[in-house]
Structures are given as C-alpha cells and as structure tokens.
Amino acid sequence: MTNEPHSVAAQPSPIDGGVRIGHVHLKVADLQRALDFYTGVLGFQLMQRYGSQAAFISAGGYHHHIGLNTWESKGGSPPPPGTTGLYHVAILYPTRAALADALRRLIAAGVRLTGASDHGVSQALYLDDPDGNGVELYWDRPGAEWPRDATGNIAMFTRALDLDDLLREPAPAA
C-alpha cells in the first residue's frame, strides 16, 4: 500500500450489511487513569490486563469493546487541534434509560459534557476521556421513528438535547 491520494469510485456492490465495528483501541498516557474512567465512571468491565501497558474492557462479558494501551503513548499528551486522528468513539446504549444512567454516572463523577444533541435518529452525550479522546454516548431511536423527508430519505438534524428530560427516565432494571 502507498500513501497516494485515493479517488472515490463506485464499488460494484455495497459492503455486507452485517458488518459492525467490533472494537476500538485507544492510545492513552496513563493506563490506570483510563481504567478509572472507563470502568469506574462508565462501568465497563475489565476483561484482561497486560501489566501497566494495556487493558481490554467490555460490556456484557465480550472479549473487548475497547482496548486501552500505552505502547506508543505512555506519558504522552493529546494531539493538538488541527491534526488528524480519532474524532470520537461512539458507544451505543440499548435504551434511553441506559443512556440516562450514563448521564447520572457522569454527573456523579463530575465529568463535564462537551455537548448533548438530539439528532432525530439518536440522542447523544459528548465528552472527552482523561486523554482527550472524544467520546459519544448515544441511544438510537427505533428506525420507524427516524425523521424522513418527503421522499423518504433520512432527515437527521442537530438540536439541543433536553438533559432534564433525559434524567427523568427511570433507572434501568438491574
């Protein structure tokens, strides 16, 4: 492979609709600080740890949804604005109540939101992890409720998310 510019050409067939993003690996400066955030605040489960260099965390016992490592970043700083890299990792919550629970966890931990949006198709909370990685916590509305234009195409938008209304969601059943 080369680093030559790529042209966008029509592909003969689309990618299989069952393809999913399986996991993401994040470079972090301090593994324990990252674990304190992802397991302590967000509630992910530690699945495996490789000393002080890497850890794998998940929801629901999967081998890992997020890998955290210091292989190229121990003691490092976040990339400066105006550079390329990860914009954010998005974590999909199964219900609006579960997203509300995530918001309660963030408030209890004193984590500052960088945004909160209703996109019509989803509701999202935006924040930065301790290493400056962008994190989106979101819930998808059922497809039948997605806004559509007159021709039936999805018509996403961005509006302020009513956090007080979200917090009125009952806590999810344990």
Contact map, one row per residue, 1 for C-alpha under 8 A:
111000000000000000000000000000000000000000000000000000000000000000000000000000000000000000000000000000000000000000000000000000000000000000000000000000000000000000000000000000
111100000000000000000000000000000000000000000000000000000000000000000000000000000000000000000000000000000000000000000000000000000000000000000000000000000000000000000000000000
111110000000000000000000000000000000000000000000000000000000000000000000000000000000000000000000000000000000000000000000000000000000000000000000000000000000000000000000000000
011111000000000000000000000000000000000000000000000000000000000000000000000000000000000000000000000000000000000000000000000000000000000000000000000000000000000000000000000000
001111100000000000000000000000000000000000000000000000000000000000000000000000000000000000000000000000000000000000000000000000000000000000000000000000000000000000000000000000
000111110000000000000000000000000000000000000000000000000000000000000000000000000000000000000000000000000000000000000000000000000000000000000000000000000000000000000000000000
000011111000000000000000000000000000000000000000000000000000000000000000000000000000000000000000000000000000000000000000000000000000000000000000000000000000000000000000000000
000001111100000000000000000000000000000000000000000000000000000000000000000000000000000000000000000000000000000000000000000000000000000000000000000000000000000000000000000000
000000111110000000000000000000000000000000000000000000000000000000000000000000000000000000000000000000000000000000000000000000000000000000000000000000000000000000000000000000
000000011111000000000000000000000000000000000000000000000000000000000000000000000000000000000000000000000000000000000000000000000000000000000000000000000000000000000000000000
000000001111110000000000000000000000000000000000000000000000000000000000000000000000000000000000000000000000000000000000000000000000000000000000000000000000000000000000000000
000000000111110000000000000000000000000000000000000000000000000000000000000000000000000000000000000000000000000000000000000000000000000000000000000000000000000000000000000000
000000000011111000000000000000000000000000000000000000000000000000000000000000000000000000000000000000000000000000000000000000000000000000000000000000000000000000000000000000
000000000011111100000000000000000000000000000000000000000000000000000000000000000000000000000000000000000000000000000000000000000000000000000000000000000000000000000000000000
000000000000111110100000000000000000000000000000000000000000000000000000000000000000000000000000000000000000000000000000000000000000000000000000000000000000000000000000000000
000000000000011111100000000000000000000000000000000000000000000000000000000000000000000000000000000000000000000000000000000000000000000000000000000000000000000000000000000000
000000000000001111100000000000000000000000000000000000000000000000000000000000000000000000000000000000000000000000000000000000000000000000000000000000000000000000000000000000
000000000000000111110000000000000000000000000000000000000000000000000000000000000000000000000000000000000000000000000000000000000000000000000000000000000000000000000000000000
000000000000001111111000000000000000000000000000000000000000000000000000000000000000000000000000000000000000000000000000000000000000000000000000000000000000000000000000000000
000000000000000001111100000000000000000000000000000000000000000000000000000000000000000000000000000000000000000000000000000000000000000000000000000000000000000000000000000000
000000000000000000111111000000000000000000000000000000000000000000000000000000000000000000000000000000000000000000000000000000000000000000000000000000000000000000000000000000
000000000000000000011111000000000000000000000000000000000000000010000000000000000000000000000000000000000000000000000000000000000000000000000000000000000000000000000000000000
000000000000000000001111100000000000000000000000000000000000000111100000000000000000000000000000000000000000000000000000000000000000000000000000000000000000000000000000000000
000000000000000000001111110000000000000000000000000000000000000011100000000000000000000010000000000000000000000000000000000000000000000000000000000000000000000000000000000000
000000000000000000000011111000000000000000000000000000000000000001111000000000000000000000000000000000000000000000000000000000000000000000000000000000000000000000000000000000
000000000000000000000001111100000000000000000000000000000000000001111000000000000000000000000000000000000000000000000000000000000000100000000000000000000000000000000000000000
000000000000000000000000111110000000000000000000000000000000000000011111100000000000000000000000000000000000000000000000000000000000000000000000000000000000000000000000000000
000000000000000000000000011111100100000000000000000000000000000000011100110100000000000000000000000000000000000000000000000000000010000000000000000000000000000000000000000000
000000000000000000000000001111100000000000000000000000000000000000000100111110000000000000000000000000000000000000000000000000000010000000000000000000000000000000000000000000
000000000000000000000000000111111100000000000000000000000000000000000100011000000000000000000000000000000000000000000000000000000000000000000000000000000000000000000000000000
000000000000000000000000000111111110000000000000000111100000000000011100000000000000000000000000000000000000000000000000000000000000000000000000000000000000000000000000000000
000000000000000000000000000001111111000000000000000100000000000000000000000000000000000000000000000000000000000000000000000000000000000000000000000000000000000000000000000000
000000000000000000000000000001111111100000000000000000000000000000000000000000000000000000000000000000000000000000000000000000000100000000000000000000000000000000000000000000
000000000000000000000000000101111111110000000000000000000000000000010000000000000000000000000000000000000000000000000000000000001110000000000000000000000000000000000000000000
000000000000000000000000000000111111111100000000000000100000000000000000000000000000000000000000000000000000000000000000000000000000000000000000000000000000000000000000000000
000000000000000000000000000000011111111110000000000000000000000000000000000000000000000000000000000000000000000000000000000000000000000000000000000000000000000000000000000000
000000000000000000000000000000001111111111000000000000000000000000000000000000000000000000000000000000000000000000000000000000001100000000000000000000000000000000000000000000
000000000000000000000000000000000111111111110000000000000000000000000000000000000000000000000000000000000000000000000000000000000000000000000000000000000000000000000000000000
000000000000000000000000000000000011111111111100000000001000000000000000000000000000000000000000000000000000000000000000000000000000000000000000000000000000000000000000000000
000000000000000000000000000000000011111111110000000000000000000000000000000000000000000000000000000000000000000000000000000000000000000000000000000000000000000000000000000000
000000000000000000000000000000000001111111100000000000000000000000000000000000000000000000000000000000001100100000000000000000000000000000000000000000000000000000000000000000
000000000000000000000000000000000000111111110000000000000000000000000000000000000000000000000000000001001100000000000000000000000000000000000000000000000000000000000000000000
000000000000000000000000000000000000011111111000000000000000000000000000000000000000000000000000000000000000000000000000000000000000000000000000000000000000000000000000000000
000000000000000000000000000000000000011101111100000000001110000000000000000000000000000000000000000000000000000000000000000000000000000000000000000000000000000000000000000000
000000000000000000000000000000000000001000111110000000001111100000000000000000000000000000000000000000000000000000000000000000000000000000000000000000000000000000000000000000
000000000000000000000000000000000000001000011111100000111100000000000000000000000000000000000000000000000000000000000000000000000000000000000000000000000000000000000000000000
000000000000000000000000000000000000000000001111100000111100101100000000000000000000000000000000000000000000000000000000000000000000000000000000000000000000000000000000000000
000000000000000000000000000000000000000000000111110000111000000000000000000000000000000000000000000000000000000000000000000000000000000000000000000000000000000000000000000000
000000000000000000000000000000000000000000000111111101110000000000000000000000000000000000000000000000000000000000000000000000000000000000000000000000000000000000000000000000
000000000000000000000000000000000000000000000001111111100000000000000000000000000000000000000000000000000000000000000000000000000000000000000000000000000000000000000000000000
000000000000000000000000000000000000000000000000111111000000000000000000000000000000000000000000000000000000000000000000000000000000000000000000000000000000000000000000000000
000000000000000000000000000000110000000000000000111111000000000000000100000000000000000000000000000000000000000000000000000000000000000000000000000000000000000000000000000000
000000000000000000000000000000100000000000000000011111100000000000001110000000000000000000000000000000000000000000000000000000000000000000000000000000000000000000000000000000
000000000000000000000000000000100000000000000000111111110000000000111110000000000000000000000000000000000000000000000000000000000000000000000000000000000000000000000000000000
000000000000000000000000000000100010000000000111110011111000000000111000000000000000000000000000000000000000000000000000000000000000000000000000000000000000000000000000000000
000000000000000000000000000000000000000000000111100001111100001111110000000000000000000000000000000000000000000000000000000000000000000000000000000000000000000000000000000000
000000000000000000000000000000000000001000011111000000111110001111100000000000000000000000000000000000000000000000000000000000000000000000000000000000000000000000000000000000
000000000000000000000000000000000000000000011110000000011111111111000000000000000000000000000000000000000000000000000000000000000000000000000000000000000000000000000000000000
000000000000000000000000000000000000000000011000000000001111110110000000000000000000000000000000000000000000000000000000000000000000000000000000000000000000000000000000000000
000000000000000000000000000000000000000000001000000000000111110000000000000000000000000000000000000000000000000000000000000000000000000000000000000000000000000000000000000000
000000000000000000000000000000000000000000001010000000000111111100000000000000000000000000000000000000000000000000000000000000000000000000000000000000000000000000000000000000
000000000000000000000000000000000000000000000000000000000111111110000000000000000000000000000000000000000000000000000000000000000000000000000000000000000000000000000000000000
000000000000000000000000000000000000000000000010000000011100111110000000000000000000000000000000000000000000000000000000000000000000000000000000000000000000000000000000000000
000000000000000000000010000000000000000000000010000000011110111111100000000000000000000000000000000000000000000000000000000000000000000000000000000000000000000000000000000000
000000000000000000000111000000000000000000000000000000011110011111100000000000000000000000000000000000000000000000000000000000000000000000000000000000000000000000000000000000
000000000000000000000011110000000000000000000000000000011100000111110000000000000000000000000000000000000000000000000000000000000000000000000000000000000000000000000000000000
000000000000000000000011110000000000000000000000000001111000000111111000000000000000000000000000000000000000000000000000000000000000000000000000000000000000000000000000000000
000000000000000000000000111100100100000000000000000001110000000001111100000000000000000000000000000000000000000000000000000000000000000000000000000000000000000000000000000000
000000000000000000000000111100100000000000000000000011100000000000111111100000000000000000000000000000000000000000000000000000000000000000000000000000000000000000000000000000
000000000000000000000000001111100000000000000000000111000000000000011111110000000000000000000000000000000000000000000000000000000000000000000000000000000000000000000000000000
000000000000000000000000001000000000000000000000000011000000000000001111110000000000000000000000000000000000000000000000000000000000000000000000000000000000000000000000000000
000000000000000000000000001000000000000000000000000000000000000000001111110000000000000000000000000000000000000000000000000000000000000000000000000000000000000000000000000000
000000000000000000000000001110000000000000000000000000000000000000001111111110000000000000000000000000000000000000000000000000000000000000000000000000000000000000000000000000
000000000000000000000000000111000000000000000000000000000000000000000111111100000000000000000000000000000000000000000000000000000000000000000000000000000000000000000000000000
000000000000000000000000000011000000000000000000000000000000000000000000111110000000000000000000000000000000000000000000000000000000000000000000000000000000000000000000000000
000000000000000000000000000110000000000000000000000000000000000000000000111111000000000000000000000000000000000000000000000000000000000000000000000000000000000000000000000000
000000000000000000000000000010000000000000000000000000000000000000000000101111100000000000000000000000000000000000000000000000000010000000000000000000000000000000000000000000
000000000000000000000000000000000000000000000000000000000000000000000000000111110000000000000000000000000000000000000000000000000011100000000000000000000000000000000000000000
000000000000000000000000000000000000000000000000000000000000000000000000000011111010000000000000000000000000000000000000000000000000000000000000000000000000000000000000000000
000000000000000000000000000000000000000000000000000000000000000000000000000001111110000000000000000000000000000000000000000000000000000000000000000000000000000000000000000000
000000000000000000000000000000000000000000000000000000000000000000000000000000111110000000000000000000000000000000000000000000000000000000000000000000000000000000000000000000
000000000000000000000000000000000000000000000000000000000000000000000000000000011111000000000000000000000000000000000000000000000000000000000000000000000000000000000000000000
000000000000000000000000000000000000000000000000000000000000000000000000000000111111100000000000000000000000000000000000000000000000000000000000000000000000000000000000000000
000000000000000000000000000000000000000000000000000000000000000000000000000000000111110000000000000000000000000000000000000000000000000000000000000000000000000000000000000000
000000000000000000000000000000000000000000000000000000000000000000000000000000000011111000000000000000000000000000000000000000000000000000000000000000000000000000000000000000
000000000000000000000000000000000000000000000000000000000000000000000000000000000001111110000000000000000000000000000000000000000000110000000000000000000000000000000000000000
000000000000000000000000000000000000000000000000000000000000000000000000000000000000111110000000000000000000000000000000000000000000110000000000000000000000000000000000000000
000000000000000000000000000000000000000000000000000000000000000000000000000000000000011111000000000000000000000000000000000000000000111100000000000000000000000000000000000000
000000000000000000000001000000000000000000000000000000000000000000000000000000000000011111100000000000000000000000000000000000000000111100000000000000000000000000000000000000
000000000000000000000000000000000000000000000000000000000000000000000000000000000000000111110000000000000000000000000000000000000000001111000000000000000000000000000000000000
000000000000000000000000000000000000000000000000000000000000000000000000000000000000000011111000000000000000000000000000000000000000001111000000000000000000000000000000000000
000000000000000000000000000000000000000000000000000000000000000000000000000000000000000001111100000000000000000000000000000000000000000011110000000000000000000000000000000000
000000000000000000000000000000000000000000000000000000000000000000000000000000000000000000111111011000000000000000000000000000000000000011110000000000000000000000000000000000
000000000000000000000000000000000000000000000000000000000000000000000000000000000000000000011111011000000000000000000000000000000000000000110000000000000000000000000000000000
000000000000000000000000000000000000000000000000000000000000000000000000000000000000000000001111111000000000000000000000000000000000000000110000000000000000000000000000000000
000000000000000000000000000000000000000000000000000000000000000000000000000000000000000000001111111100000000000000000000000000000000000000100000000000000000000000000100100000
000000000000000000000000000000000000000000000000000000000000000000000000000000000000000000000011111110000000000000000000000000000000000000000000000000000000000000000100111100
000000000000000000000000000000000000000000000000000000000000000000000000000000000000000000001111111111000000000000000000000000000000000000000000000000000000000000000000001100
000000000000000000000000000000000000000000000000000000000000000000000000000000000000000000001111111111100000000000000000000000000000000011100000000000000000000000000000000000
000000000000000000000000000000000000000000000000000000000000000000000000000000000000000000000001111111110000000000000000000000000000000000000000000000000000000000000111101000
000000000000000000000000000000000000000000000000000000000000000000000000000000000000000000000000111111111000000000000000000000000000000000000000000000000000000000000010001100
000000000000000000000000000000000000000001000000000000000000000000000000000000000000000000000000011111111100000000000000000000000000000010000000000000000000000000000000000000
000000000000000000000000000000000000000000000000000000000000000000000000000000000000000000000000001111111110000000000000000010000000000000000000000000000000000000000010000000
000000000000000000000000000000000000000000000000000000000000000000000000000000000000000000000000000111111111000000000000000000000000000000000000000000000000000000000010000000
000000000000000000000000000000000000000011000000000000000000000000000000000000000000000000000000000011111111100000000000000000000000000000000000000000000000000000000000000000
000000000000000000000000000000000000000011000000000000000000000000000000000000000000000000000000000001111111111100000000000000000000000000000000000000000000000000000000000000
000000000000000000000000000000000000000000000000000000000000000000000000000000000000000000000000000000111111111100000000000000000000000000000000000000000000000000000000000000
000000000000000000000000000000000000000000000000000000000000000000000000000000000000000000000000000000011111111000000000000000000000000000000000000000000000000000000000000000
000000000000000000000000000000000000000010000000000000000000000000000000000000000000000000000000000000001111111000000000000000000000000000000000000000000000000000000000000000
000000000000000000000000000000000000000000000000000000000000000000000000000000000000000000000000000000000111111100000000000000000000000000000000000000000000000000000000000000
000000000000000000000000000000000000000000000000000000000000000000000000000000000000000000000000000000000111111110000000000000100000000000000000000000000000000000000000000000
000000000000000000000000000000000000000000000000000000000000000000000000000000000000000000000000000000000110011111000000000000100000000000000000000000000000000000000000000000
000000000000000000000000000000000000000000000000000000000000000000000000000000000000000000000000000000000000001111110000000011110000000000000000000000000000000000000000000000
000000000000000000000000000000000000000000000000000000000000000000000000000000000000000000000000000000000000000111110000000011110000000000000000000000000000000000000000000000
000000000000000000000000000000000000000000000000000000000000000000000000000000000000000000000000000000000000000011111000000011100000000000000000000000000000000000000000000000
000000000000000000000000000000000000000000000000000000000000000000000000000000000000000000000000000000000000000011111100001111000000000000000000000000000000000110100000000000
000000000000000000000000000000000000000000000000000000000000000000000000000000000000000000000000000000000000000000111110001110000000000000000000000000000000011110000000000000
000000000000000000000000000000000000000000000000000000000000000000000000000000000000000000000000000000000000000000011111111100000000000000000000000000000000111110000000000000
000000000000000000000000000000000000000000000000000000000000000000000000000000000000000000000000000000000000000000001111111100000000000000000000000000000001111000000000000000
000000000000000000000000000000000000000000000000000000000000000000000000000000000000000000000000000000000000000000000111111000000000000000001000011000000011110000000000000000
000000000000000000000000000000000000000000000000000000000000000000000000000000000000000000000000000000000000000000000111111000000000000000011110111000000001000000000000000000
000000000000000000000000000000000000000000000000000000000000000000000000000000000000000000000000000000000000000000000111111100000000000001111000000000000000000000000000000000
000000000000000000000000000000000000000000000000000000000000000000000000000000000000000000000000000000000000000000011111111110000000000001111000000000000000000010000000000000
000000000000000000000000000000000000000000000000000000000000000000000000000000000000000000000000000000000000000000011110011111000000000111100000000000000000000010000000000000
000000000000000000000000000000000000000000000000000000000000000000000000000000000000000000000000000000100000000011111000001111100000000111000000000000000000000000000000000000
000000000000000000000000000000000000000000000000000000000000000000000000000000000000000000000000000000000000000011110000000111110000011110000000000000000000000000000000000000
000000000000000000000000000000000000000000000000000000000000000000000000000000000000000000000000000000000000001111100000000011111000011100000000000000000000000000000000000000
000000000000000000000000000000000000000000000000000000000000000000000000000000000000000000000000000000000000000011000000000001111111111000000000000000000000000000000000000000
000000000000000000000000000000000100100000000000000000000000000000000000000000000000000000000000000000000000000000000000000000111111111000000000000000000000000000000000000000
000000000000000000000000000000001100100000000000000000000000000000000000000000000000000000000000000000000000000000000000000000011111100000000000000000000000000000000000000000
000000000000000000000000000110000100000000000000000000000000000000000000000011000000000000000000000000000000000000000000000000011111100000000000000000000000000000000000000000
000000000000000000000000000000000000000000000000000000000000000000000000000001000000000000000000000000000000000000000000000000011111110000000000000000000000000000000000000000
000000000000000000000000010000000000000000000000000000000000000000000000000001000000011110000000000000000000000000000000000000011111111000000000000000000000000000000000000000
000000000000000000000000000000000000000000000000000000000000000000000000000000000000011110000000000000000000000000000000000001111001111100000000000000000000000000000000000000
000000000000000000000000000000000000000000000000000000000000000000000000000000000000000111100000000000000000000000000000000001111000111110000000000000000000000000000000000000
000000000000000000000000000000000000000000000000000000000000000000000000000000000000000111100000000000000000000000000000000111100000011111000000000000000000000000000000000000
000000000000000000000000000000000000000000000000000000000000000000000000000000000000000001111000001001000000000000000000000111000000001111100000000000000000000000000000000000
000000000000000000000000000000000000000000000000000000000000000000000000000000000000000001111000001000000000000000000000011110000000000111110000000000000000000000000000000000
000000000000000000000000000000000000000000000000000000000000000000000000000000000000000000011111001000000000000000000000011100000000000011111000000000000000000000000000000000
000000000000000000000000000000000000000000000000000000000000000000000000000000000000000000011110000000000000000000000000111000000000000001111100000000000000000000000000000000
000000000000000000000000000000000000000000000000000000000000000000000000000000000000000000000000000000000000000000000001111000000000000000111110110000000000000000000000000000
000000000000000000000000000000000000000000000000000000000000000000000000000000000000000000000000000000000000000000000000100000000000000000011111110000000000000000000000000000
000000000000000000000000000000000000000000000000000000000000000000000000000000000000000000000000000000000000000000000000100000000000000000001111110000000000000000000000000000
000000000000000000000000000000000000000000000000000000000000000000000000000000000000000000000000000000000000000000000000000000000000000000000111110000000000000000000000000000
000000000000000000000000000000000000000000000000000000000000000000000000000000000000000000000000000000000000000000000000100000000000000000001111111000000000000000000000000000
000000000000000000000000000000000000000000000000000000000000000000000000000000000000000000000000000000000000000000000001100000000000000000001111111100000111000000000000000000
000000000000000000000000000000000000000000000000000000000000000000000000000000000000000000000000000000000000000000000001100000000000000000000000111110000111000000000000000000
000000000000000000000000000000000000000000000000000000000000000000000000000000000000000000000000000000000000000000000000000000000000000000000000011111111111000000000000000000
000000000000000000000000000000000000000000000000000000000000000000000000000000000000000000000000000000000000000000000000000000000000000000000000001111111110000000000000000000
000000000000000000000000000000000000000000000000000000000000000000000000000000000000000000000000000000000000000000000000000000000000000000000000000111111000000000000000000000
000000000000000000000000000000000000000000000000000000000000000000000000000000000000000000000000000000000000000000000000000000000000000000000000000111111000000000000000000000
000000000000000000000000000000000000000000000000000000000000000000000000000000000000000000000000000000000000000000000000000000000000000000000000000111111100000000000000000000
000000000000000000000000000000000000000000000000000000000000000000000000000000000000000000000000000000000000000000000000000000000000000000000000000111111110000000000000000000
000000000000000000000000000000000000000000000000000000000000000000000000000000000000000000000000000000000000000000000000000000000000000000000000011110011111000000000000000000
000000000000000000000000000000000000000000000000000000000000000000000000000000000000000000000000000000000000000000000001000000000000000000000000011110001111100000000000000000
000000000000000000000000000000000000000000000000000000000000000000000000000000000000000000000000000000000000000000000011100000000000000000000000011100000111110000000000000000
000000000000000000000000000000000000000000000000000000000000000000000000000000000000000000000000000000000000000000000111000000000000000000000000000000000011111000000000000000
000000000000000000000000000000000000000000000000000000000000000000000000000000000000000000000000000000000000000000001111000000000000000000000000000000000001111100000000000000
000000000000000000000000000000000000000000000000000000000000000000000000000000000000000000000000000000000000000000001110000000000000000000000000000000000000111110000000000000
000000000000000000000000000000000000000000000000000000000000000000000000000000000000000000000000000000000000000000011100000000000000000000000000000000000000011111000000000000
000000000000000000000000000000000000000000000000000000000000000000000000000000000000000000000000000000000000000000011100001100000000000000000000000000000000001111100000000000
000000000000000000000000000000000000000000000000000000000000000000000000000000000000000000000000000000000000000000000000000000000000000000000000000000000000000111111100000000
000000000000000000000000000000000000000000000000000000000000000000000000000000000000000000000000000000000000000000010000000000000000000000000000000000000000000011111110000000
000000000000000000000000000000000000000000000000000000000000000000000000000000000000000000000000000000000000000000000000000000000000000000000000000000000000000001111111000000
000000000000000000000000000000000000000000000000000000000000000000000000000000000000000000000000000000000000000000000000000000000000000000000000000000000000000001111111100000
000000000000000000000000000000000000000000000000000000000000000000000000000000000000000000000001100100000000000000000000000000000000000000000000000000000000000001111111100000
000000000000000000000000000000000000000000000000000000000000000000000000000000000000000000000000000110110000000000000000000000000000000000000000000000000000000000111111110000
000000000000000000000000000000000000000000000000000000000000000000000000000000000000000000000000000100000000000000000000000000000000000000000000000000000000000000011111110000
000000000000000000000000000000000000000000000000000000000000000000000000000000000000000000000001100100000000000000000000000000000000000000000000000000000000000000001111111000
000000000000000000000000000000000000000000000000000000000000000000000000000000000000000000000000100000000000000000000000000000000000000000000000000000000000000000000011111100
000000000000000000000000000000000000000000000000000000000000000000000000000000000000000000000000110110000000000000000000000000000000000000000000000000000000000000000000111110
000000000000000000000000000000000000000000000000000000000000000000000000000000000000000000000000110010000000000000000000000000000000000000000000000000000000000000000000011111
000000000000000000000000000000000000000000000000000000000000000000000000000000000000000000000000000000000000000000000000000000000000000000000000000000000000000000000000001111
000000000000000000000000000000000000000000000000000000000000000000000000000000000000000000000000000000000000000000000000000000000000000000000000000000000000000000000000000111
